[in-house]
Amino acid sequence: MAIFAFLIQLAGATMLLLFAVRMVRTGIERAYGASFQRVMTGRQGALRSSVVGLCMAMILQSSAAVALLTSGFAGAGLLGFGQGLAIVLGGDLGSALIIQVLSYRLDWLVPLLLAVGGWLFVKTEARKARQLGRILMGVAFILISLRFLREAMDPIRDSAFLPAVAEYLARDYVTAFIVGAVLAFVMHSSVAAILMCVTLVQIGAIPFVAGLSLVLGANFGSAFIPVWLTRGMPMTGRRIPFGNLALRGTWAVLCLFAVNMIIASGLDASGYGGQMLVNAHLAFNASLLILALPFCSALEAPLTRLLPDPVDPMSPESLLKRHSNLDPTHIGSPAQALSSLKRELLVMTDLVDAMFRPTLGLYRDGDKARIKAVQALDEEVNECLSGIRRFVAALPVETMGEDTAKIARDMLEYAVRLETAGDVVARRLTVLAGELRKTGKSFSREGWSELQNMHETIMANLKLASNVLISDDLESARLLSLEKTELKRAERDSRKRHFKRLQNGEKQSFETSDIHLETLRALREFNSHISAVAYPILYHNGQLLETRLIETLPRGQEEV
């Protein structure tokens, strides 16, 4: 019975730890995620890239999140292999530094973090303030979960069960290494797994030797997380997690055998505690970064041979056409029909994403060939809409049911919005880019930065819109709607700052005023169209009003 109670307490503390780590990461991503691409994809050497990765991991509290972002940018062609691998290695060291901070006994901070974080999250309306509240509460929950872990171990620490397991892990370091690797992978968080190991060593539940093998295994297992999570990405993005796995796995195994050989030769490690384990984890990641950094670019060639790009002579556009499942003569069941529509909408979303992504680059170089290529994609978007329209018109309402028909109409409505978003890019943004190139003028530094921030935010919203389309998740739909409001505010603030620059007599702002204001309006309209995917979900759950106007009756006809 005591074992059962212990397992329940341990599971509860572990899940709270995982939830808290995720809470901190999502809060930071929602508040500052739009700026991550610009920071990570800037051209820089291996050393500076590793520093970027280190900072990103400390902010996100997850080296796996850094690896996922890096792989996504590399798969999109925005990041090279050597630079991406340096970022990931720096991210591993950054997560080790976070563990160094969280390993201290900071229980006295919990009430303050909960009070300030709770007030910001509940009482404020500004998005970044609310997310800061989420972050502070997440840190408090991490500290609470670590205290729960220590308390869960107290009743069983002096029993015969735990010492027997601890002694076995101390003797069989290979098994301990495997257990640590599995633990990190199953928890999908190296920070959470290693904090658990450190806590067990701090309270004397397991000896330092067993904890060291567990931590080395957790380092190895955490490298599998991004490999698993990027399995659907292009091979150019997947090579970076595989490179990180090869480096971390090799170094972890070498360190495992080297350290245990030293301990077996007579080194007394019985006096070492949790802080020494944190230092060992930090030393492992720092030494790996120092040794591997010079070889990041050199690993690209062997990994390309081992993991070649799939051979496909067709262009992406042809591939998308070929995989269209909208055949009005073979509709299938209601579930199959809706799935086919959703797949085609995802194709449209990818095409609109491909059109929008390079727009700011067109403002800089005004390349006519690239402008024509972007405008040509609009024809593909139009064809997708035509196919969706024909498919929805062919649905037999009498056999499909009114609910299915309504969902199909909502999807058609979103397809219309996506097609309009494509028109915004093809007929307005690319035209404005060409006009700017003809004039030979350029935006002011402040104006260009404002446009960059809006572009980055919309790119993040495009990704979020795809997630909403796939999952029908209410929380994601709410977040997308909130992001739409935030972008409206950003557009309004940018316009006010632009007018202020005009009043101050800035020459560049005068010369590009019309193009700047037109671009702001186009960006806002584009974001409004892609955010429309959230409306049916919000309306269905009673979280969207049909009108913002307050209903009033004519004077003299008020209800009694």
N, C-alpha and C positions, 0 to 999 in steps of 0.2 A: 504494500500500500504506500509505503514511504517512497519507493521508487516511482510509482505512478504519479504521486503528487510532485515529486522532483521533476519528472518529465514535463508535466503540465506547466510548472513554473518556468522551466527552461525554455519551452516552446513559446510561452507568452512573452518572456523577456527578449527572445531572439526575434520574434515577429515585430515587437515594438522597435527594436534596434533597426531592422530592415525598413520599417515604415518611416522612422525618423530620418534615416539617411536619404531615402527617396524624397521625403518632404523638403529637406534642405535643397536637394538638387533641383527639383521641379520649381521651387520658389525662385532660385537663381536663374534658371533657364527662362522662366516666364518674364522675369524682370529685365534681364540683360541678354537673352539668347540671340536677339537680332544682331547684336554687335560681334558675336563670336566669329562669324565667317570672315569679316574684315580683318580681325586680329590674327586669325589662324592662317589665312591664305595670303597674307602679305609676303612679298619676296624677301627672304632672309636666310642667313647661313644656318648650319646645323646647330651651333651653340645657341644662337638666339631663338631658334625654333624649339629647342629643348627647354629654354626658360619660359617660352610661351606655354608649352605643355605643362610645365611645373605649376605655373600660376593658374592655368585653367583647371587643373586637377584639384588644387587647393580651394578654388572657388566652387567647383561642382561637387567636391568631396567624392569623386569617383574617377579612377583611371579608365574604367570601362567606358564611361560616358565620353571622355576625351578621345578614346580610340574609335568610338562609333562616329563622332563628329568628323574626325580626321579621315576615316574611311569613306564617309559620305562625300566629303569635299574632293578626295582623290578620285573616287568613282565618277564624279561630275567633271573631272579634268581641271579642277581649280588648284590642285596641290600635287607636287611631285612626290615620288616614293621616298627619296632620301629625307626630304624635309618632313614628310608625314611620319616616318619612323622616328625621327628625332623628337617630334612633338609627343609621340606615344611614350617613348622612353622617359622624357621629362615628366610626363603625366604620372608615370609609375612612382617617380621620386616625390612628386607633389602629394600623392595620396599617402606616402609614408610620412611626410611631414605633418599631414593632418592627424594621423594616428599619434604622432608624438605629442601634439597639443591635447587631443581628446583623452589620452591615457592618464593625464594628471587628475587628481581628485578635485573636481570642480563642483561638488554638490552644492556649495554655498551660492553658486551662480543661478541655480535652477529657478528659485522664486522670482528673481529679477528678470530672467529671460522670459519666463511665462507671463509675468505682468506686463512687461513692455511689448513683447510679441503679440500677446492676446489683445492688448489695447489697439495696436496698429492694425491688426487683421480685422477686428470686429468694428472698430469705431471710425476708421478712416475710409475714404472713398478712392483716393489716388491709387492707381494700380501698383506702382513701385513701392509705395508705403505698405500696402497690404501684403505684397510679396516679401518685403523685409520682415514683417510680422511673422509670416509663414516660416521664414528662414530661422528667426530667433527661437520660435517654438520648436522647430525641428531639432536645433542644437540642444535645447532643454530636454527633449524626449530622448535624445541619444544618451545624455548624462543619466536620466532616470532609468533607461533600459540597462545601462552598465551597473547601476546600483542594484537593480532587480537581479541581474546575473550573479552578483556577489552574494545577495541574500538567498538566492535559490541554491547555491552551493553549500551554504552553512550547515543545513541539517544532514547532508550526505557526505560532507568532507571527512568526517571521522568514522564512517561506516567501512565495511570490508570491501564494498563494491568498487568505489571510486579509486582507492589506493591500488587495488589490483589492476584496474584498467590503466592507471597512470604508470605503474611499474612496468607493465607490458609495453606500453608505448615508448617508455624510456629505453627499454632493451632493444626493441625492434624498430629502429628508426626508419626503415623503409616503409613499414606499415603506417607509422605516424605521418610520414611524408604523403602517402597516398590518401590517408584520412583528411589531412589538411587540404590537399588539392580538391578532393570531392566536396568538402565542406564549403570552400570558396566558390566552387562552380554552382553548387546547389543553392547557396544563398545569393548568388549573382552579385556579390559585393565583397571585394577584398577588404575594404575598410571594416565592414561589420564582422567578417570572419576573423581577421587578425585582432581586432579589439576584443573579441570573445576569448581568443587564445591568451592574450595579454592579461585579461581579467582573471582567467583560471590560474595563471602563474602567480599573479599578485596575491591571491588569497590562499596560495599553497595547495590548490586542488590537484595540480599536476606539476612535476618537476621542470626545471628550466630546460633540461636536455630534450624532454618530450615536446615542450612548447616550441623549441627552436626548430625541430623537425616539422612540426605542424605548420609553423610560419613559412618555412621554405616551401613546403607543399602548397600552402595557400597562395604564395607568389606564383607558383607554377600553374595552379588551377585557375587563378584569376586571368591568366593569359588566354585560357580557352573561352572565356566569356565573350569577348569581341569576335573571336573566330566563329562562334556559334551564332551570334546575333547578326553578323554581316553575311550570312550564307546566301542571302538573296541579292546581294549587291553585285555590281560588275566586278570582274576579276581584278581590274586596276585598283579598286578599293580594297579588295580582300587580301591582296598581297601584304599590305602593311600589318594587319593583325597576325598573319602567318609568320612574318619576319620577326615580330615581337615575341611570338610564341617560341620560335627557334632559339632566339637569344636568351630569353628568360628561362626556358626549359633547360638549356645546356648549362647556364650559369647556376641554376638552382640545384641541379643534380651534382655538379662539381663541388659546390659549396657544402651540400649535404654530406658527401663522403669525406671531404677534407675536414670539416668540423668534427664529425664523429670519430675520425681517425685521431685527431688531436685529443679529444676527450678520452678516447680509449687508451691513449698513451700515458695518461696519468693526470690530466688537467682536472682540477676539482671545480666543478661548476655548480655545486650544491648551494653555494651562497648567493648565486645570481637570482635576481627577481624580475618582475615585470618590466621595469624600466630598462634593464639590460637587454631584454628581448626586443623592446621597441628600438633600442640603439642598434641591435643586430639587424633588424629589418631595414632600418634606415641605411646602414652600411652596405647591405646587400644591393639595394637599389642605386645608391650613389656609385658604388664600384662598377655596377653593370653599365650605368650611363657613361662613366669615364672610359671604360674599356670599349664599349660598342659604338660610341658616337663617331669616331673616325671612319667606321666601316659601313655607315648607314647607306650611303649611295652605292657602295660596292656590292651590296647584297641584292640590288635590283636585278642584275643579269641572271644569277642562278635561280632566283625565285620566279623570274619570268619564264625560264626554261621549265621549271617544275610545275608552274601554274600558268600555262599559256592562255591567251585570250581565245574564246571559242571562235572557230572558223565559221563565218556566216557571210556569204557574198552579198546578201541583200542589205539595203539601207534600213535604218530604223523606221523610216516612214513606211516603207513597203512591208516591213514586219508587222507594224501596227495594223495596216489594212488587212493583211492576211489573217490576223487573229481576231478580226471582228466577228462576233457571234450573233449579230442582229440580222436574222433571216426571217422576214415576215411570214414566210410559208412554213416555217418550222419553229413555232413559238414555244411549244412545250408546256410544262406545268406552270402555275403562277410563280412558284419559287424560282424555277429555271428562267422564266422571262425577266424577273426582277434582277437576278444575278447577271444575266446577259446585258441588261441596261446599265447596271453598275460598272461592269467591266468596260463598256464603251465610254462611260463618263470618266473613268480613270484614264483612258486613252486621251480623251479630250483635255483632261487636266494636265497630263504630261506634255501634250503639245502646247498648251497655253503657257506652261512653265518654261518650255524650251524657247518660246517666243519672248517671254518677259525677262528671263535671266540676263541676256546680254545687252539690255537696252541702255544701261548707263555707259557701257563700253562704247556703244554707238555714239553717244553724246560726246565722247572724247575723241574718237578717231573719224567718225562719220563715214566709215567704209561703205561705199555704194553696194559692193557685192554682198556684204553681210546684211545690209538693210534689205536688199531684195530677197535674200535667203529667209529672213524673218518674215517678210510679207508673204512669201510663198507658203509658209506653214499655215497661214490663215485659211488658205484653200482647203487644207486637210481638216482644219477645225470645222469649216462650213460643211464639208462632206459628212463628218461625224454627226453634226446636228441633223442633216437631212436624213441620215440613216435612222437616228433615234426617233425623229418625227414619224417616219413611215412605220417603224416598228410599233410605236405607241398607238398609232391610228389603226393598226391591224389587230390590236388586242381585242379578243371577244369579251366584252364586259359581262355578258350574261353568264359565261362559264368561269371567268376569272374572279368575279366578285367585285363589289364596289370598293372595298378596302384596297385590293391590289391595284385597281384602276386609278384610285386616288394617288397611291404611291408612285405609280408610273407617270401620272401627270406632274407630280412634284419633281420627278427626275427630268422630265421634258423641260419644265420651267427652269431648272438649274442648267440644263444644256443650253437653253437660250441665253442665260446669263453668262455662261462660259464663252459662247460665241461672240457675245457683245464685248466681253473682256478682251478677246482676241482682236476684235476690231479696234479697241482702244489702243492696243499696241501697234497694229499694222497701219492704221490710218491717222493716228495722232502722235504717239511717242516717236515712231521711226521718222515721221515727217518733220517733227520738231528737231530731232537729232540732225537730219539733213540740213535744215535751215541754220542751225547753230554752226555747222561745219562751213556752210557757204559764207556766213558773216565773218568767220575767223575769230569770233569773240569767245570768251570763256566766262564761266560763272565766278563769282567771288568765292573765296575759300570757305566762308561761312555758309553761303548758299549751296555750294557743292556738297558740303558735309551734311546739310539738312536733307538734300535729295538722296544721298547715300544711305542715311539712316532710315528714310522712308522705304527705299528699295529693299533694304535688308529686312525690315519688318514685314513687308509684303511677301518676300520669299518665305519667311517663317510661317506666315499665314497660309500661303499656298500648301505647304506641307501639312499644316494643321487641317486645312480643308479636305485634303485627301484622306487623312485619318478619320475625320468625321464622316465622310462618304462611305468609308469601309465599315466603320464600327457602329455608326448611329449612336455614339456615346454622348449622353446629355452634358456631362461636365466639359468635354471638349467643345461641344456646340456653344455652351455658355462662354467658354474662354474665347472662342473665335468671335462671338458677338461683342465681347468686351474689347478685344483687340481692334475690332472695327471702330469702336468708339474712340479708342486711344489714337488710332491713325487719323481720324477726323480732327482730334485735338491737335495732333502734331502738324497736320496741314494748316490748320488755322494759326497756330503759333508761328510756323514758318512764314506764312503770309505777312503776319504782323512784323516779324523781324525784318522781312524784306522791305516793307514800307519804311521801317525805321532806318534801314541802310540808305534808302532813297533820300530820306530827309537829311541824312548826314552827308549827302553828296558823294557817295561812293560811285565811281565811274563805271566799274564792272557791273554793278547792280542796275544802273541806268541802261547800259547797252544790252543786257540780257533780260530785262524785266518781263517783257511779254512772254518769252519762252519759259522763263522760270515759273511764272504764274500759271501758264497753260499746262506745264508739266505737273505742277502740284495738283491741279484739278483732275488731270488724267490719272495720276497715281491714286488719288482718292476714289475716283470712279471705278478703276480697275479693282481695287481692294473691296469695294462695295459689292461688285458682281461675284467675286470668288467667295465672299463671306455668306452669300445667300444660301449655301448648302445647310447652314445651321437653322434657318427659319422653320422648316417643317418639324424638326425635332423639338425645338423650343415651343412651338405652337401646340404640338401634340401633348406636351407635358405641362401645358398651362403656364408657361413662363414667357409668353410673348403676347403683347396686346395687339389687337388689330389696328388701333389708332392711338396716337398720343394725345388727341384732343379730349378735353373733358366735355361730356355730354351735358348740354343745357337745354331747357325747354323755353319756348317763347314766354315773354313776360305775361303773367296772368294765368299761365297754364301749369304752374309748378304743382308737383304731386302733393297731395294732402297727406 
